[in-house]
Amino acid sequence: MTRRVLFITGGSRGIGAGVVAAAARSGYDVAFTYRERRDAAETLLATVRAESPEARCAAYQLDVRDSAAVERVGDQVLDAFETVHVVVANAAITHAGMAIAASDEDWRAVVDTNLTGSFFVARQFLPAFLANGYGRFIFMSSIAANGMSGDVAYSASKAGMLGLSGALAKEYGRKGITSNALLMSLFETEMTMKELSAKNREFYTAHCPVGRIGQVPEVAAAVLFLASDGASFVNGQELGVTGGLDWLH
Ligand SMILES: NC(=O)c1ccc[n+]([C@@H]2O[C@H](COP(=O)([O-])OP(=O)(O)OC[C@H]3O[C@@H](n4cnc5c(N)ncnc54)[C@H](OP(=O)(O)O)[C@@H]3O)[C@@H](O)[C@H]2O)c1
């Protein structure tokens, strides 16, 4: 059987990097993007080459806010890998602060990256999915979709991704394409280390029924399940990867 191709945005570090490495180990060829951190992308490429020499893996610079760049890079990926079977919309940023202090620029940067960028990416790969009669969209959302105090734009963008995923599930389910979202709680990455207050960190560990913060391989395993043939009847769903902590203050 030919190898499946997984494309993921923001794969250079954090959860994305965990998904890239796990997908390569599981038999996928992987195309991933980074925005600025070429160093992190190069390090990851070297890791994948060492761990999974049979996997084809390539990194592309991309700012998902730029629809022309999404089209250009998307076409480069399709040319290089011939097709794409799984798209993971993962690139995201946060902006900590209360709603009253959020500027136009803060709002736009977060929503343009997390939500609009995810839409640009999904739209770019739909023709390939339709041509194959097969495709898996996976949107990396968060329990912040229900509202998280201290980042209104992030909360709104993550809620928007659920609507985006649900609409794609309904529009293209009959074409062999599934679309699902992961609702994640807290995982140890640069994003959370940078923005998470000590109070919020304490909240997560105190209230999570599993009693700890999540580990990146635990998200990667959920992504690989949604990407698998076994998940062919899982469509339009929001899968919690939260250790049981399904709410925020
Ligand atoms: N960590 C958590 O606890 C947690 C919880 C719930 C949901 N999530 C979601 O999981 C996903 C990954 O989170 P993470 O913690 O791994 O994040 P992270 O460590 O901050 O990594 C973010 C990634 O997104 C890329 N990126 C940022 N802005 C971009 C843009 N405009 N265009 C293209 N790429 C861009 C970054 O590229 P550079 O490296 O080049 O900057 C990086 O690869 C996000 O969707 C996040 O909302 C995370």
The ligand as an SDF file (V2000), in Angstrom:
LIG
                    3D

 48 52  0  0  0  0  0  0  0  0999 V2000
   -0.4650   23.5360   24.5640 N   0  0  0  0  0  0  0  0  0  0  0  0
   -1.6750   23.3990   25.0640 C   0  0  0  0  0  0  0  0  0  0  0  0
   -1.8820   23.1850   26.2570 O   0  0  0  0  0  0  0  0  0  0  0  0
   -2.8740   23.4860   24.1690 C   0  0  0  0  0  0  0  0  0  0  0  0
   -4.1410   23.3380   24.7370 C   0  0  0  0  0  0  0  0  0  0  0  0
   -5.2690   23.3760   23.9390 C   0  0  0  0  0  0  0  0  0  0  0  0
   -5.1120   23.5530   22.5690 C   0  0  0  0  0  0  0  0  0  0  0  0
   -3.8640   23.7050   22.0360 N   0  0  0  0  0  0  0  0  0  0  0  0
   -3.7700   23.9070   20.5990 C   0  0  0  0  0  0  0  0  0  0  0  0
   -2.8070   23.0110   20.0620 O   0  0  0  0  0  0  0  0  0  0  0  0
   -2.1220   23.6280   18.9710 C   0  0  0  0  0  0  0  0  0  0  0  0
   -0.6170   23.5940   19.1930 C   0  0  0  0  0  0  0  0  0  0  0  0
   -0.3070   24.2900   20.3950 O   0  0  0  0  0  0  0  0  0  0  0  0
    1.1910   24.3590   20.9500 P   0  0  0  0  0  0  0  0  0  0  0  0
    1.0760   24.5490   22.4120 O   0  0  0  0  0  0  0  0  0  0  0  0
    1.9870   23.2270   20.4120 O   0  0  0  0  0  0  0  0  0  0  0  0
    1.7210   25.7380   20.2950 O   0  0  0  0  0  0  0  0  0  0  0  0
    3.2090   26.3190   20.1670 P   0  0  0  0  0  0  0  0  0  0  0  0
    4.1960   25.4660   20.9000 O   0  0  0  0  0  0  0  0  0  0  0  0
    3.1310   27.7650   20.5200 O   0  0  0  0  0  0  0  0  0  0  0  0
    3.4930   26.1710   18.6030 O   0  0  0  0  0  0  0  0  0  0  0  0
    2.7420   26.9400   17.7060 C   0  0  0  0  0  0  0  0  0  0  0  0
    3.1030   26.5770   16.2830 C   0  0  0  0  0  0  0  0  0  0  0  0
    2.3170   27.3870   15.4040 O   0  0  0  0  0  0  0  0  0  0  0  0
    3.1890   28.0630   14.4920 C   0  0  0  0  0  0  0  0  0  0  0  0
    2.6040   29.3660   14.1340 N   0  0  0  0  0  0  0  0  0  0  0  0
    2.2970   30.4120   14.9380 C   0  0  0  0  0  0  0  0  0  0  0  0
    1.7570   31.4200   14.2220 N   0  0  0  0  0  0  0  0  0  0  0  0
    1.6980   30.9880   12.9310 C   0  0  0  0  0  0  0  0  0  0  0  0
    1.2620   31.5680   11.7050 C   0  0  0  0  0  0  0  0  0  0  0  0
    0.7420   32.8040   11.6380 N   0  0  0  0  0  0  0  0  0  0  0  0
    1.3520   30.8260   10.5830 N   0  0  0  0  0  0  0  0  0  0  0  0
    1.8570   29.5750   10.6110 C   0  0  0  0  0  0  0  0  0  0  0  0
    2.3200   28.9740   11.7300 N   0  0  0  0  0  0  0  0  0  0  0  0
    2.2340   29.6840   12.8710 C   0  0  0  0  0  0  0  0  0  0  0  0
    4.5240   28.1740   15.2140 C   0  0  0  0  0  0  0  0  0  0  0  0
    5.5870   28.3560   14.2780 O   0  0  0  0  0  0  0  0  0  0  0  0
    7.0590   28.9390   14.7440 P   0  0  0  0  0  0  0  0  0  0  0  0
    7.6650   27.8560   15.5800 O   0  0  0  0  0  0  0  0  0  0  0  0
    7.8410   29.1550   13.4990 O   0  0  0  0  0  0  0  0  0  0  0  0
    6.7830   30.1840   15.5170 O   0  0  0  0  0  0  0  0  0  0  0  0
    4.5700   26.8330   15.9360 C   0  0  0  0  0  0  0  0  0  0  0  0
    5.0120   25.8250   15.0540 O   0  0  0  0  0  0  0  0  0  0  0  0
   -2.7030   25.0360   18.8660 C   0  0  0  0  0  0  0  0  0  0  0  0
   -3.7580   25.0310   17.9300 O   0  0  0  0  0  0  0  0  0  0  0  0
   -3.2540   25.2900   20.2440 C   0  0  0  0  0  0  0  0  0  0  0  0
   -4.2940   26.2440   20.2580 O   0  0  0  0  0  0  0  0  0  0  0  0
   -2.7530   23.6840   22.7970 C   0  0  0  0  0  0  0  0  0  0  0  0
  1  2  1  0
  2  3  2  0
  2  4  1  0
  4  5  1  0
  4 48  2  0
  5  6  2  0
  6  7  1  0
  7  8  2  0
  8  9  1  0
  8 48  1  0
  9 10  1  0
  9 46  1  0
 10 11  1  0
 11 12  1  0
 11 44  1  0
 12 13  1  0
 13 14  1  0
 14 15  2  0
 14 16  1  0
 14 17  1  0
 17 18  1  0
 18 19  2  0
 18 20  1  0
 18 21  1  0
 21 22  1  0
 22 23  1  0
 23 24  1  0
 23 42  1  0
 24 25  1  0
 25 26  1  0
 25 36  1  0
 26 27  1  0
 26 35  1  0
 27 28  2  0
 28 29  1  0
 29 30  1  0
 29 35  2  0
 30 31  1  0
 30 32  2  0
 32 33  1  0
 33 34  2  0
 34 35  1  0
 36 37  1  0
 36 42  1  0
 37 38  1  0
 38 39  2  0
 38 40  1  0
 38 41  1  0
 42 43  1  0
 44 45  1  0
 44 46  1  0
 46 47  1  0
M  CHG  2   8   1  16  -1
M  END
$$$$
